[in-house]
Amino acid sequence: AHLPITGPVGLSPEQFLEHMAVDKKVLSGKLRLVLLQGLGEAVVTSDFDAALLPQVIASCSD
């Protein structure tokens, strides 16, 4: 399908999070992520450690 597997070049993790904060998955001011539990099994959740997000985003941008 040729989908991207890295983040946009030149966008810092902080800038990426600013864009995520206005995404349609934000509910009542709380960020929700779509995470895969297995092949074809996705879950939308706000149960994650937000302090780890900048590090995870940075690792996907390298």
Buried (B, 14 or more C-beta within 10 A) or exposed (E): EEEEEEBEEEEEBEEBBEEBEEEEEEEEEEBBBEEEEEEEEEEEEEEEEEEEBBEEBBEEBE
